[in-house]
Amino acid sequence: MTHSYRLDAQTSFRIQEIQMILAKKLNKRISKKSIIDKAILALQEKMETMVEVKKDGAD
């Protein structure tokens, strides 16, 4: 994704916490952009699943 993100201080802090957890577990640094992109993709997939379930339930 090539989007620019504007984050509030609380969100930025939370992402830094996630970065530290991942760095500890994976022994490598993960960029904020990568974390945000993965979170957005996961949310999109979740939303698509929810829409599919509602469509199936409506028929």
Residue pairs with C-beta under 8 A, 6 or more apart in sequence:
1 37
1 40
5 33
5 36
7 15
12 32
15 32
15 35
15 36
16 32
18 30
18 35
19 29
19 30
19 32
19 35
22 30
22 35
23 29
23 30
